[in-house]
Amino acid sequence: MTSTTRIPAAEVTGLYGAIVKRLARKMLGDLPEPVGVYWHNPKVLKFYFGLGQKSRKWDECPEDLKSFAHMAVASLVGCTWCLDFGYFMAHNEGLDEAKAREVPRWRESDAFTPLERDVMEYAEAMTHTPPTVTDELSDRLLQQLGAAALVELSAFIGLANVYTRTNTAFGIEAQGFAAACGLKPLAEPSAAGRGVPSRA
């Protein structure tokens, strides 16, 4: 574990805990820090695991677009754990890791297509309080993706907000998954992307 969380991590024990640890270490090389925090309330942890597993079955919107959207939310909210993990997962799932690395500075980067930029703008617009989604941006995405994919993308961004805001509230920070597999450090966020004050 790499950070001191606001709710100290519990020891992951029991049969279910042994299964979780074994699967996590097999898939990720380490136990994700959020698991220890959520272990205080296994019903919530199982609910989050279930959400994640079910959303991975959605297949109307391209995976790379959902990955960039989640990372754009994480960058805006300030969830370094989600950014690090998202970058790591992009690498593991064969997505464009060079683009994933650039998400924190997507406005200045020339790595992205117009559609990818629209997706990250939409992710940020959904994340603002209050949301700032415009008819024009929604119409552009509807024309490019179709209704089913836009519904999926929107729901995925909503889930990204659940994960990033909860982790940030708990003080869960980057765990070094990306560094552990030799990825270059994430690009520094752009000044335009710093919509949320950093946590003390």
VMD Tcl script that draws the C-alpha trace (Angstrom):
set ca {
  {0.00 0.00 0.00}
  {1.34 3.41 -0.93}
  {-0.79 5.97 0.89}
  {-2.48 6.72 4.18}
  {-6.22 6.56 3.65}
  {-8.80 8.49 5.66}
  {-10.41 5.18 6.63}
  {-7.56 2.80 7.52}
  {-7.55 -0.34 5.41}
  {-8.91 -3.44 7.12}
  {-7.13 -6.77 6.97}
  {-8.67 -8.79 4.14}
  {-9.50 -12.12 5.78}
  {-11.67 -15.21 5.49}
  {-12.42 -17.47 2.54}
  {-13.85 -14.66 0.42}
  {-10.86 -12.51 1.30}
  {-8.45 -15.24 0.26}
  {-10.22 -15.56 -3.09}
  {-10.18 -11.79 -3.64}
  {-6.47 -11.57 -2.79}
  {-5.54 -14.51 -5.00}
  {-7.48 -13.20 -8.00}
  {-6.18 -9.64 -7.52}
  {-2.57 -10.74 -7.32}
  {-2.99 -13.02 -10.33}
  {-4.61 -10.31 -12.45}
  {-2.88 -7.19 -11.12}
  {0.21 -8.29 -9.21}
  {-1.03 -6.65 -6.00}
  {-4.17 -6.14 -3.95}
  {-5.81 -2.82 -4.94}
  {-5.77 -0.42 -2.00}
  {-9.50 0.36 -2.26}
  {-10.27 -3.28 -1.40}
  {-8.82 -2.86 2.09}
  {-10.88 0.26 2.72}
  {-14.10 -1.26 1.38}
  {-13.44 -4.45 3.36}
  {-15.00 -2.69 6.36}
  {-18.32 -3.16 4.55}
  {-18.20 -6.25 2.30}
  {-21.74 -5.63 0.99}
  {-20.59 -2.35 -0.55}
  {-17.43 -3.98 -1.93}
  {-19.45 -6.80 -3.54}
  {-21.88 -4.26 -4.99}
  {-19.00 -2.32 -6.56}
  {-17.42 -5.53 -7.87}
  {-20.79 -6.47 -9.37}
  {-21.16 -3.08 -11.04}
  {-17.71 -3.41 -12.54}
  {-18.30 -6.93 -13.82}
  {-21.67 -6.07 -15.35}
  {-20.41 -2.89 -17.01}
  {-17.54 -4.84 -18.60}
  {-20.17 -6.79 -20.57}
  {-21.46 -3.63 -22.25}
  {-20.34 -3.63 -25.87}
  {-22.05 -0.81 -27.77}
  {-19.36 1.81 -27.16}
  {-15.69 1.19 -28.06}
  {-13.50 0.27 -25.07}
  {-10.88 2.91 -25.82}
  {-13.48 5.68 -25.70}
  {-14.80 4.45 -22.35}
  {-11.24 4.17 -21.02}
  {-10.40 7.75 -22.05}
  {-13.70 8.99 -20.60}
  {-13.03 7.32 -17.24}
  {-9.50 8.73 -17.11}
  {-10.78 12.21 -18.04}
  {-13.21 12.03 -15.10}
  {-10.41 10.83 -12.81}
  {-8.14 13.67 -13.91}
  {-10.82 16.29 -13.34}
  {-11.89 14.92 -9.95}
  {-8.29 14.33 -8.87}
  {-8.41 10.55 -8.38}
  {-4.77 9.59 -8.90}
  {-5.58 5.95 -8.10}
  {-8.10 5.77 -10.95}
  {-5.72 7.50 -13.37}
  {-2.87 5.13 -12.52}
  {-5.14 2.08 -12.71}
  {-6.79 3.25 -15.93}
  {-3.39 3.70 -17.59}
  {-2.32 0.25 -16.36}
  {-5.53 -1.34 -17.66}
  {-5.19 0.36 -21.06}
  {-1.77 -1.29 -21.34}
  {-3.04 -4.70 -20.20}
  {-6.06 -4.64 -22.50}
  {-4.05 -3.68 -25.58}
  {-5.55 -0.19 -25.88}
  {-3.52 2.77 -27.09}
  {-1.36 3.42 -24.04}
  {0.37 6.42 -25.68}
  {-3.03 8.11 -25.87}
  {-4.02 6.95 -22.38}
  {-0.85 8.59 -21.03}
  {-1.94 11.91 -22.56}
  {-5.48 12.02 -21.13}
  {-4.61 14.43 -18.28}
  {-3.58 17.02 -20.90}
  {-5.95 16.03 -23.69}
  {-6.80 19.61 -24.67}
  {-3.18 20.44 -25.52}
  {-2.19 17.02 -26.88}
  {-2.31 16.30 -30.61}
  {-2.69 12.57 -29.93}
  {-6.49 12.43 -30.09}
  {-9.08 12.32 -32.85}
  {-12.01 14.78 -32.88}
  {-14.32 12.00 -31.62}
  {-11.99 11.17 -28.73}
  {-11.86 14.87 -27.81}
  {-15.64 15.07 -27.86}
  {-15.84 12.03 -25.57}
  {-13.44 13.54 -23.03}
  {-15.19 16.90 -23.20}
  {-18.49 15.10 -22.58}
  {-16.98 13.17 -19.65}
  {-15.84 16.42 -18.05}
  {-19.13 18.17 -18.79}
  {-21.06 15.34 -17.08}
  {-18.68 15.56 -14.11}
  {-19.02 19.29 -13.50}
  {-21.42 20.42 -10.77}
  {-23.86 21.31 -12.14}
  {-23.30 19.34 -15.36}
  {-22.39 21.46 -18.39}
  {-23.39 19.12 -21.24}
  {-24.62 21.12 -24.23}
  {-27.10 20.14 -26.92}
  {-24.39 20.65 -29.54}
  {-21.91 18.30 -27.89}
  {-24.58 15.67 -27.26}
  {-25.78 15.93 -30.87}
  {-22.23 15.49 -32.20}
  {-21.77 12.33 -30.14}
  {-25.19 11.01 -31.09}
  {-24.33 11.43 -34.79}
  {-20.91 9.80 -34.40}
  {-21.74 6.97 -31.98}
  {-25.47 6.31 -32.25}
  {-28.01 6.22 -29.44}
  {-27.07 2.86 -27.90}
  {-23.38 3.74 -27.60}
  {-24.13 7.22 -26.22}
  {-26.40 5.73 -23.55}
  {-23.62 3.28 -22.64}
  {-20.94 6.00 -22.60}
  {-23.09 8.21 -20.36}
  {-23.75 5.38 -17.90}
  {-20.05 4.50 -17.88}
  {-19.13 8.12 -17.10}
  {-21.69 8.07 -14.29}
  {-19.98 4.97 -12.84}
  {-16.58 6.64 -13.24}
  {-17.88 9.48 -11.08}
  {-18.98 7.01 -8.41}
  {-15.56 5.34 -8.30}
  {-13.41 8.46 -8.56}
  {-15.34 10.53 -6.05}
  {-15.48 7.72 -3.50}
  {-11.77 6.94 -3.79}
  {-10.91 10.63 -3.54}
  {-13.11 11.07 -0.46}
  {-11.31 8.12 1.16}
  {-7.89 9.61 0.35}
  {-6.90 6.65 -1.83}
  {-3.98 7.65 -4.06}
  {-2.02 6.13 -6.94}
  {-0.65 2.71 -6.11}
  {2.01 2.43 -8.81}
  {0.35 -0.14 -11.08}
  {1.48 1.70 -14.23}
  {5.05 2.10 -13.02}
  {5.19 -1.58 -12.06}
  {4.74 -2.60 -15.69}
  {7.28 -0.09 -17.00}
  {4.92 2.55 -18.39}
  {6.15 6.13 -18.71}
  {4.74 8.52 -16.09}
  {1.35 10.03 -16.94}
  {1.41 13.43 -18.58}
  {0.93 16.33 -16.18}
  {-2.62 17.75 -16.19}
  {-3.12 20.90 -18.22}
  {-4.04 24.16 -16.52}
  {-7.44 23.98 -18.28}
  {-8.06 20.52 -16.83}
  {-7.52 21.57 -13.23}
  {-11.15 22.20 -12.43}
  {-11.02 20.85 -8.87}
  {-8.68 22.16 -6.17}
  {-6.08 19.67 -5.04}
  {-6.60 17.94 -1.70}
  {-4.36 19.04 1.17}
}
mol new
graphics top color blue
foreach p $ca { graphics top sphere $p radius 0.5 }
foreach p [lrange $ca 0 end-1] q [lrange $ca 1 end] { graphics top cylinder $p $q radius 0.2 }
display resetview
